[in-house]
């Protein structure tokens, strides 16, 4: 399959799909932290001039969407409108399989409820971080390794210049589950092109 991981600079999900034989690309305004297929730029521009994607997993920036920042909502209404418009753009892409990932956010009340809420501890990481998934043409992710420990490391991360990067990074166990469960027909799709 041709897989686009939109708004991903870490390469974690891209690499999980690549390891399973897919043509996977990450796309972000930032350079990739790891070597691999990476398109640096705005996904809105790239979508006009690139592959016919089979699957897109998108991580729209949550700065103006996440309810964890609700105390600032009144001061950033314009930014919220723009962020929600970006989410609608991603959801409306003519790609057969789409997953939009975000924390608990206003997407739920302003666009629609998520299809699923997952936790890292369902995929081998002893942490909590409620992650919403809005799905199109994809099944819900099934837990792969339920573990104990369940600490709030991400929530309690100390302030710092890279805190936002660490908080936005996808857990490897979740990335692996996405690649295994949503990328099941790599060879069939690739041979048909």
N, C-alpha and C positions, 0 to 999 in steps of 0.2 A: 504494500500500500504506500501511497504518497501521503505522508503525515506532516502536518504543520503544528508546531507548538508555539503559539502566539504569546508574546510578552514573557518570554523565558530567556534569561541571560545565563542561568546556571548550566544548562544542557542536561540536567538530570533526567527529564522525561524523554528528551530527544535521544539520549544515549540508550535508554531502556528499549525504545522502539528499534533503534539501529541494531542493537545486540540481537534482536529477533528477526533481522533480515529486511526491515523496512527501509524505504528511502525517507528518512526523517530529517526535518529541518527545524531548528529553533529560529525565532525571529524576535528581535527586541531593538530598542533604541540604543541600548548598551552593547558593547562587545561581549562575546561569549567568554565565560570563565574557563571553559575547557575546549580543547580542539574538537572540531566536528563541523558538520554542515550548519552554518549559521548565517542568517541574512540580517544585516544590521540596517534597521530602518523602521519606518512606521508601517505596521501591518496593513493599514488602509490603502497605502500606496502600493505595497507589494502584491496585494490581492488582485490588483488590476492587471499585473504584468507577469504572473508566474504560473506555476503548474496548475493542473486540474487536481485539486487535493481530494483524497478519499476521506480523510479524517482531520479535524482540527481540534486541538485541546487549547483553550485560551485562558489566560490568567489576567484579566483586565486589572489595572492598578486599583487597589482597594482604598487608597488614601482618602478619597472623598465618598466612599461607599460603605465601609465597615462601620457597624454600630458601635464598635469600641471607641470611635471618635465622635459619638453623638453629641457631646458637649460643644463641639465646634460647628455643628450642622447649620445653625442659624447664620453663621458668618460666611459660609461657603456654598450658598445655594446655586450660584452660577456654575461653580465647579462640579457640583452634583449633577446638574442638568447635562453638562458635557460628558461626565463619566457615564451616566445612564444612556446617553445617546451612543456612546462607544460600545456599551454592552449590547444595545439593540442592533447595532451594526454587525457585531460578531455573531449574535444569535440569528440574524437574517441572512447570513452568507449561504450561497447555494452550494453547500458541501453536504454530502449525504449523512455524515456522522460528525456531530459536534458535541463537545463537552465544554461548558464554561465553569471555571472554578473560582470561588471567592469565599472569604469567611462569611460569617453571619452578617448580612448587609441589607441595605435598602432595596437591593434588587428584588428581594422577596416581597416587599410591599408595593414597590413602584412598577415592577414588570410582571413577575410571577413567582410563586413559591418554588424552591428547588425540588428536583426530583429525588434527591438523596442528600443526606448529611453523613459524612464519614469522619472517623477519628484515626490518628496515627496508630493508636494502640490496637486497631483492628488489622494492621498490616506490619506487625513486628517491631514497632517503636513504642516504648513505654512512656508515651506522652499524650497530652490532650491538646487538641487544636481543632475545633469544629470547622469542618470544611464542607461547604455546600457545592453540589454539582447540579447544573442545569443541563439536561441531556436531550439530544435529538438523534434518533436512529441508533442509540446505544443502550445496552442493558445496564442496570445498576451494578456497581462494583460489588463483588462478594468478598467478605473478609478472608484473608489468607493466613494470618497468624495472630490470633488474639493473645496479647501479653498483659502482664500486670505492670505495676510501677506507676503508671498514669500521672506523671507530674506535669505541671504547667510551665515547663522550661521556656517555651516561646513567649508566653504571656508575661513572664517575670524577667525577661531578658533586660539587662541594665541598659541605660541610655548610651548611645555612642554613634559615631558617624556611619557605621555599617549595620546598625540594628535593623533597619528596614529591609536590607538585603537578606539577612539571616531569617527574619520573620517570613519573608516571601518564598524562601526556598522549599521546594517540594521534597517530602521524605522519600528516600529511595524505595522503601517497601510499597508505597502508594504508586510510584512511577512504574515499578515492576508489575504490579497488579494491573495497571492500565494497559501496559504493553501485552501482557499475557491474555487478558480478558477481552480487550478491544481490538487487538491486533492479531486475531486468530487465523486470518486467511491471507497472510503475506504472500506466499508462493503463488496461489491461485490468481490474485489480483495482479501481481507483477508480470506473470506470464501472459496475461490477457492484454497487455499494453502494446 
